[in-house]
Amino acid sequence: MEFSSQSRVWVYQSDRKLTPEEGVQIQTHLDNFTRSWTAHNNQLKAKAEIRYNRFLVLIVDETQAGASGCSIDKSVNFMKQLEQQFGINLFDRFNLAYRDGEEIKSVPRHQFEDLLKAGTIHTETIVFNNLAQNVAELETKWEVPFKDSWHIQLFRDLVVA
């Protein structure tokens, strides 16, 4: 199934890496959800994927039917159910993810700040912009250097130009 580059995306970041078993189970739940996801009784052209055993990505191609407030609420409630079932947090916007070599790590904001002060994280460190709005942004603006991300606004006083 082809999806437009303008298809809407929602990125949910787990506060921890999922185990392979959890990944398989969650992907099954995601597939079941997207198959039955509707907006005003119209089937949404949707899919979901797990990236790096940490990020749950919902994608909706709105060329057929647009995601409505009610359908978005359904997806949020579904994600909250996954949180409870798997003991993860998907809604902490200040749990910041970054690349450490080949590994993806995430830490609370205060720990991110400590890593920045220590030089472990720097302007070229790849961070994840979970605010990507569509597939095109997911592909080009999701994994970006810290200096090019919204994260830098939080820590501007710590970053030396």
C-alpha positions in Angstrom: 0.0 0.0 0.0 1.5 3.3 -1.1 1.2 6.3 1.2 1.5 10.0 0.1 4.5 11.9 1.4 2.0 14.3 2.8 0.3 11.5 4.9 0.0 12.6 8.5 2.1 11.0 11.1 2.1 10.8 14.9 5.2 9.6 16.6 5.0 8.1 20.1 8.3 7.5 21.9 8.6 4.8 24.6 10.5 5.7 27.7 12.4 2.5 27.2 13.5 0.1 24.5 10.9 -2.6 23.8 11.9 -6.2 24.0 11.7 -8.2 20.8 8.6 -10.0 22.2 6.9 -6.7 23.2 7.7 -5.4 19.7 5.9 -8.3 18.0 2.9 -8.0 20.4 2.6 -4.3 20.0 2.9 -4.5 16.2 0.0 -6.9 16.2 -2.1 -4.5 18.3 -1.1 -1.6 16.0 -2.0 -3.6 12.9 -5.4 -4.5 14.4 -6.0 -0.9 15.4 -5.1 0.6 12.0 -7.2 -1.9 10.2 -10.3 -0.9 12.1 -9.5 2.9 12.5 -12.3 5.1 11.2 -13.3 8.7 11.0 -17.0 9.4 10.8 -17.6 5.8 9.8 -15.1 6.1 6.9 -12.2 3.6 7.0 -8.9 5.5 7.3 -6.0 4.5 5.0 -3.6 3.9 7.9 -0.6 1.9 9.0 1.7 1.7 11.9 5.2 0.7 12.4 7.8 0.4 15.2 11.1 2.0 14.6 14.3 1.2 16.6 12.2 -0.8 19.1 11.3 2.5 20.7 9.1 4.7 18.5 5.5 3.8 17.5 4.5 5.7 14.3 0.9 6.0 13.1 0.5 7.1 9.5 -2.7 8.2 7.8 -3.0 9.0 4.1 -5.8 11.6 4.2 -6.4 11.5 0.4 -9.2 9.1 1.1 -10.6 10.2 4.4 -9.2 12.7 6.9 -8.4 12.0 10.5 -11.0 13.8 12.6 -10.9 14.9 16.2 -12.8 11.8 17.3 -10.5 9.4 15.3 -7.4 11.1 16.8 -8.9 10.7 20.3 -9.4 7.0 19.5 -5.7 6.7 18.6 -4.7 8.5 21.8 -6.9 6.2 23.9 -5.4 3.2 22.1 -1.9 4.4 22.9 -2.8 4.8 26.5 -4.1 1.2 26.6 -0.7 0.1 25.2 1.1 2.1 27.9 -0.9 0.3 30.6 -0.6 -3.2 29.0 3.2 -3.0 28.4 4.3 -0.7 31.3 5.7 2.0 29.1 5.3 5.8 28.9 4.5 7.1 25.4 3.4 10.7 26.4 6.4 12.2 28.2 7.4 15.0 25.8 10.5 15.7 28.0 11.9 12.2 27.7 14.4 13.1 25.0 15.9 10.5 22.6 19.3 10.7 21.0 21.8 8.5 19.2 24.9 7.3 21.0 26.8 5.5 18.3 24.4 2.9 16.9 22.3 2.8 20.0 19.2 4.9 20.6 18.9 6.2 24.2 16.4 8.3 26.0 16.7 10.3 29.1 14.6 12.8 31.1 15.2 16.5 30.4 17.4 17.1 33.5 19.7 14.1 32.5 19.9 15.3 28.9 21.0 18.7 30.3 23.7 16.9 32.4 24.9 15.0 29.4 25.1 18.3 27.4 27.1 19.9 30.2 29.4 16.9 30.3 29.9 17.1 26.5 28.4 13.6 26.0 25.7 15.3 23.9 26.8 18.1 21.6 25.5 20.1 18.7 26.1 17.3 16.2 24.5 14.6 18.3 21.5 13.1 16.4 18.2 13.7 18.3 14.7 12.7 17.4 12.1 15.3 16.4 8.9 13.5 17.3 6.9 16.6 16.2 7.2 15.5 12.5 3.8 16.2 10.9 3.9 14.0 7.8 5.8 11.2 6.1 8.1 13.7 4.2 9.1 15.3 7.6 9.5 11.9 9.2 12.0 10.9 6.4 13.9 14.2 6.4 13.5 16.0 9.7 12.9 13.3 12.3 16.6 12.3 12.9 18.5 15.6 13.0 21.6 17.1 14.6 20.8 18.7 18.0 21.8 22.1 16.6 19.0 21.8 14.0 16.3 20.5 16.3 13.6 22.1 18.5 15.5 20.7 21.5 18.1 23.4 21.3 15.5 25.9 22.4 15.3 24.2 25.7 19.0 24.3 26.3 20.0 27.5 24.4 21.9 28.9 27.5 24.1 25.8 27.6 25.1 25.6 24.0 28.2 27.5 22.9 27.9 28.7 19.3 
